[in-house]
Amino acid sequence: MSTLSDNLRYLRMQKKGFSQRKMAEDLIITRERYAKYEDGSTEPPLEILLRLSRYFRISMDLLVTVDLRKYKLEEILKLPDNRILLPIKTDSIGENLIEVVPYKASMGYLSGYADPEYIENLQTMSLPFLHNGKYRAFPAEGDSMPPYKDGTYVIGQYVERILDIKVGKTYILITKTGFLFKRIECINSTSITVKSDNSFYENYDIPFTDIWEVWQHAGSYSPQELEVIDFTNDDVKSMLIKLMLEVKELKAKVG
């Protein structure tokens, strides 16, 4: 089951007397195909997502990422582009407050990201160069996105629409399995391909239906002191010497 499949079932039930067959006929697909979308066994391609969005007059972003059962449908339909905007917190002098999701509470975020009380209890901080937009800080883990290491907080600006994601940019993706900080490699019909800046890790796809929130990288903060590179290390020295020789050879060729 997924947010999209739950939403499709919920929206169909709001139309009295609408069967899966009737929905399939209106969408010009088979009933069997529509039933798979509704039970979550198959993910609809972008073309069908567009049809569903136009049919229900609900944006694709809401269909895929927001549990519509928690909101009044008539109020959502009145919103411009159906956008549910996150409130922006400010301090006493009007500076944006960045909500910080700590390591200990990171798993709780997956169940509480749509709970105003959970968000209200998050600690906050402010940075003078981040003004317009909604920002939130998430903990970085692992070594897949150097130079960010464990203990670093990656700050993201909230992306209202999945269609605003840009190839080549880095994003914090909130999925049903956790946080991901990755670079967007490709946008497909039903998924996005992400890559790590550490070439040791392979690219992989994430279905749109698994993505709950998207935050574009806007900065970072680390309470830890940066590591000093030991230039006396033999490996580092040999690497620098090799680099210097290559530069010298290039200059000789150009000259």
RODO-2510 file (C-alpha; in nm, 4 decimals, decimal comma):
residues 255
     n   res          X          Y          Z
     1     m     0,0000     0,0000     0,0000
     2     s     0,1113     0,3583    -0,0616
     3     t    -0,0113     0,7133    -0,0068
     4     l    -0,1213     0,7267    -0,3706
     5     s    -0,3213     0,4029    -0,3553
     6     d    -0,4907     0,5133    -0,0309
     7     n    -0,5771     0,8483    -0,1909
     8     l    -0,7202     0,6883    -0,5043
     9     r    -0,9470     0,4650    -0,2993
    10     y    -1,0508     0,7559    -0,0765
    11     l    -1,1248     0,9914    -0,3678
    12     r    -1,3240     0,7271    -0,5538
    13     m    -1,5341     0,6595    -0,2440
    14     q    -1,6195     1,0313    -0,2274
    15     k    -1,7953     0,9892    -0,5622
    16     k    -2,1097     0,8001    -0,4656
    17     g    -2,1710     0,4867    -0,6676
    18     f    -1,8363     0,5022    -0,8478
    19     s    -1,6913     0,1565    -0,9047
    20     q    -1,3403     0,0704    -1,0175
    21     r    -1,4870    -0,0128    -1,3579
    22     k    -1,6436     0,3332    -1,3872
    23     m    -1,3132     0,4967    -1,2893
    24     a    -1,1250     0,2872    -1,5445
    25     e    -1,3703     0,3804    -1,8204
    26     d    -1,3358     0,7516    -1,7423
    27     l    -0,9551     0,7227    -1,7466
    28     i    -0,9635     0,5110    -2,0664
    29     i    -0,7775     0,2169    -1,9127
    30     t    -0,8807    -0,1360    -1,8145
    31     r    -1,0428    -0,2065    -1,4781
    32     e    -0,7656    -0,4543    -1,3960
    33     r    -0,5035    -0,1885    -1,4542
    34     y    -0,6820     0,0681    -1,2380
    35     a    -0,7356    -0,1897    -0,9607
    36     k    -0,3584    -0,2427    -0,9428
    37     y    -0,3067     0,1314    -0,8913
    38     e    -0,5631     0,1334    -0,6135
    39     d    -0,4243    -0,1690    -0,4282
    40     g    -0,0673    -0,0423    -0,4663
    41     s     0,0673    -0,3415    -0,6580
    42     t     0,1539    -0,1257    -0,9620
    43     e     0,2685     0,2347    -0,9866
    44     p     0,1034     0,4494    -1,2555
    45     p     0,3304     0,6174    -1,5132
    46     l     0,3497     0,9956    -1,5365
    47     e     0,0873     1,0058    -1,8134
    48     i    -0,1708     0,8309    -1,5921
    49     l    -0,0759     1,0446    -1,2910
    50     l    -0,1574     1,3505    -1,5014
    51     r    -0,4953     1,2026    -1,5963
    52     l    -0,5734     1,1229    -1,2319
    53     s    -0,4680     1,4725    -1,1266
    54     r    -0,6950     1,6380    -1,3835
    55     y    -0,9792     1,3969    -1,3135
    56     f    -0,9904     1,4638    -0,9387
    57     r    -0,8675     1,8263    -0,9706
    58     i    -0,5935     1,7425    -0,7204
    59     s    -0,2265     1,8203    -0,7903
    60     m     0,0076     1,5280    -0,8522
    61     d     0,2152     1,6317    -0,5518
    62     l    -0,0781     1,5927    -0,3150
    63     l    -0,1916     1,2684    -0,4757
    64     v     0,1510     1,1142    -0,4270
    65     t     0,2793     1,2650    -0,1009
    66     v    -0,0106     1,3709     0,1253
    67     d    -0,2653     1,1492     0,2997
    68     l    -0,5791     1,3319     0,1842
    69     r    -0,7935     1,1520     0,4420
    70     k    -0,6464     1,3845     0,7065
    71     y    -0,7811     1,6994     0,5384
    72     k    -1,1179     1,8339     0,4326
    73     l    -1,1409     1,7695     0,0603
    74     e    -1,3447     2,0815    -0,0134
    75     e    -1,0771     2,2997     0,1499
    76     i    -0,7969     2,1372    -0,0505
    77     l    -0,9850     2,1995    -0,3748
    78     k    -1,0033     2,5712    -0,2903
    79     l    -0,6255     2,6063    -0,2437
    80     p    -0,4287     2,7559    -0,5386
    81     d    -0,2735     2,4558    -0,7179
    82     n    -0,3872     2,2483    -0,4142
    83     r    -0,0660     2,3536    -0,2401
    84     i    -0,0478     2,2855     0,1325
    85     l     0,2094     2,5406     0,2460
    86     l     0,4231     2,4777     0,5519
    87     p     0,4120     2,7662     0,8015
    88     i     0,7348     2,9675     0,8285
    89     k     0,8606     3,0291     1,1817
    90     t     1,0391     3,3548     1,2617
    91     d     1,2162     3,4916     1,5680
    92     s     1,1540     3,8232     1,7461
    93     i     1,3391     4,0227     1,4776
    94     g     1,1783     3,8468     1,1825
    95     e     1,4600     3,6051     1,0918
    96     n     1,3560     3,2647     0,9573
    97     l     1,3847     2,9855     1,2119
    98     i     1,5220     2,6568     1,0800
    99     e     1,3678     2,3501     1,2407
   100     v     1,6334     2,0936     1,3317
   101     v     1,5531     1,7224     1,3195
   102     p     1,8002     1,5641     1,5677
   103     y     1,9505     1,2185     1,5188
   104     k     1,7521     1,0726     1,8088
   105     a     1,4230     1,1970     1,6636
   106     s     1,4981     1,1215     1,2985
   107     m     1,2958     0,7993     1,2837
   108     g     1,0071     0,9699     1,4615
   109     y     0,9996     1,2246     1,1802
   110     l     0,8719     0,9601     0,9386
   111     s     0,5532     0,9243     1,1408
   112     g     0,5350     1,2828     1,2668
   113     y     0,6305     1,4964     0,9659
   114     a     0,2632     1,5786     0,9066
   115     d     0,1890     1,6242     1,2777
   116     p     0,1980     1,9958     1,3742
   117     e     0,2657     1,9084     1,7395
   118     y     0,5740     1,7023     1,6503
   119     i     0,7115     1,9813     1,4289
   120     e     0,6327     2,2435     1,6935
   121     n     0,8547     2,0599     1,9436
   122     l     1,1611     2,0540     1,7164
   123     q     1,4528     2,2751     1,8149
   124     t     1,5246     2,5717     1,5892
   125     m     1,8192     2,7808     1,4756
   126     s     1,8666     3,0710     1,2345
   127     l     2,1214     3,1642     0,9701
   128     p     2,1439     3,5226     0,8396
   129     f     2,1762     3,4267     0,4714
   130     l     1,8594     3,2136     0,4535
   131     h     1,5550     3,4362     0,4221
   132     n     1,2846     3,3488     0,1695
   133     g     1,1330     3,0026     0,1923
   134     k     1,0773     2,7254     0,4434
   135     y     1,3915     2,5541     0,5771
   136     r     1,4584     2,2443     0,7830
   137     a     1,7840     2,0742     0,8898
   138     f     1,8329     1,6980     0,8683
   139     p     2,1191     1,4800     0,9968
   140     a     2,3634     1,3453     0,7383
   141     e     2,4826     0,9881     0,7737
   142     g     2,7431     0,7750     0,6019
   143     d     3,0076     0,8704     0,3478
   144     s     2,8086     0,8715     0,0235
   145     m     2,8002     1,2525    -0,0108
   146     p     3,1442     1,3947     0,0754
   147     p     3,2423     1,6237     0,2394
   148     y     2,9305     1,5748     0,4551
   149     k     2,9930     1,3220     0,7324
   150     d     2,8132     1,1872     1,0379
   151     g     2,7371     1,4762     1,2708
   152     t     2,6708     1,7240     0,9893
   153     y     2,3266     1,8771     0,9474
   154     v     2,2185     1,9402     0,5896
   155     i     1,9776     2,2323     0,5548
   156     g     1,7093     2,2046     0,2908
   157     q     1,4567     2,4463     0,1430
   158     y     1,1105     2,2961     0,1050
   159     v     1,0146     2,2089    -0,2533
   160     e     0,6406     2,2458    -0,3025
   161     r     0,6132     2,0500    -0,6267
   162     i     0,7922     1,7353    -0,7406
   163     l     0,7989     1,8881    -1,0900
   164     d     1,0328     2,1592    -0,9527
   165     i     1,3101     1,9036    -0,8914
   166     k     1,6112     1,9770    -1,1142
   167     v     1,8595     1,7252    -1,2518
   168     g     2,2119     1,7743    -1,1189
   169     k     2,1024     1,9428    -0,7939
   170     t     2,1231     1,7869    -0,4473
   171     y     1,8138     1,7198    -0,2370
   172     i     1,7068     1,5729     0,0933
   173     l     1,4364     1,3209     0,0086
   174     i     1,2010     1,2017     0,2801
   175     t     1,0790     0,8567     0,1806
   176     k     0,8803     0,5893     0,3586
   177     t     1,2079     0,4202     0,4580
   178     g     1,4003     0,7245     0,5832
   179     f     1,6077     1,0293     0,4846
   180     l     1,8206     1,0406     0,1710
   181     f     2,0669     1,3127     0,0746
   182     k     2,1474     1,2571    -0,2924
   183     r     2,2086     1,4232    -0,6256
   184     i     1,9382     1,3886    -0,8907
   185     e     2,0728     1,1999    -1,1909
   186     c     1,7562     1,1561    -1,3973
   187     i     1,3791     1,2083    -1,3803
   188     n     1,1840     0,9137    -1,5210
   189     s     0,8147     0,8554    -1,5885
   190     t     0,7403     0,6926    -1,2501
   191     s     1,0603     0,7510    -1,0531
   192     i     1,3766     0,9536    -1,0121
   193     t     1,7310     0,8216    -1,0372
   194     v     1,9637     0,9413    -0,7624
   195     k     2,3407     0,9247    -0,7347
   196     s     2,6015     0,9672    -0,4642
   197     d     2,8975     1,2022    -0,4997
   198     n     3,1086     0,9137    -0,3704
   199     s     3,1596     0,7048    -0,6860
   200     f     3,1854     0,3885    -0,4756
   201     y     2,8046     0,3826    -0,4539
   202     e     2,5823     0,2916    -0,7485
   203     n     2,2864     0,4929    -0,8776
   204     y     1,9354     0,3706    -0,8010
   205     d     1,5716     0,4628    -0,8644
   206     i     1,3131     0,5897    -0,6159
   207     p     0,9440     0,5675    -0,7181
   208     f     0,7512     0,8946    -0,6934
   209     t     0,4999     0,7153    -0,4730
   210     d     0,7717     0,6506    -0,2107
   211     i     0,8651     1,0192    -0,1793
   212     w     0,6880     1,2090     0,0996
   213     e     0,8820     1,5370     0,1091
   214     v     1,1540     1,7062    -0,0965
   215     w     1,4011     1,9662     0,0374
   216     q     1,6615     2,1284    -0,1883
   217     h     2,0086     2,1650    -0,0395
   218     a     2,0601     2,5201     0,0872
   219     g     2,3546     2,4856     0,3248
   220     s     2,4987     2,2812     0,6075
   221     y     2,6080     2,3075     0,9674
   222     s     2,8528     2,0911     1,1592
   223     p     2,9162     2,1196     1,5338
   224     q     3,2329     1,9152     1,4834
   225     e     3,5731     2,0557     1,4009
   226     l     3,6877     1,9878     1,0456
   227     e     3,9565     1,7249     1,0055
   228     v     4,3014     1,8537     0,9136
   229     i     4,4589     1,6800     0,6165
   230     d     4,7939     1,5292     0,7096
   231     f     5,0211     1,6341     0,4231
   232     t     5,3071     1,4313     0,5740
   233     n     5,1153     1,1132     0,5006
   234     d     5,2986     0,9153     0,2300
   235     d     4,9798     0,8459     0,0305
   236     v     4,8839     1,2134     0,0253
   237     k     5,2382     1,3194    -0,0627
   238     s     5,2591     1,0760    -0,3536
   239     m     4,9195     1,1917    -0,4801
   240     l     5,0285     1,5580    -0,4712
   241     i     5,3599     1,4822    -0,6420
   242     k     5,1776     1,2926    -0,9170
   243     l     4,9352     1,5825    -0,9606
   244     m     5,2208     1,8343    -0,9812
   245     l     5,3960     1,6242    -1,2463
   246     e     5,0765     1,6017    -1,4524
   247     v     5,0330     1,9800    -1,4347
   248     k     5,3954     2,0262    -1,5394
   249     e     5,3461     1,7941    -1,8381
   250     l     5,0318     1,9813    -1,9434
   251     k     5,2146     2,3152    -1,9266
   252     a     5,4949     2,1724    -2,1390
   253     k     5,2470     2,0547    -2,4040
   254     v     5,0681     2,3898    -2,4107
   255     g     5,3972     2,5793    -2,4234
***
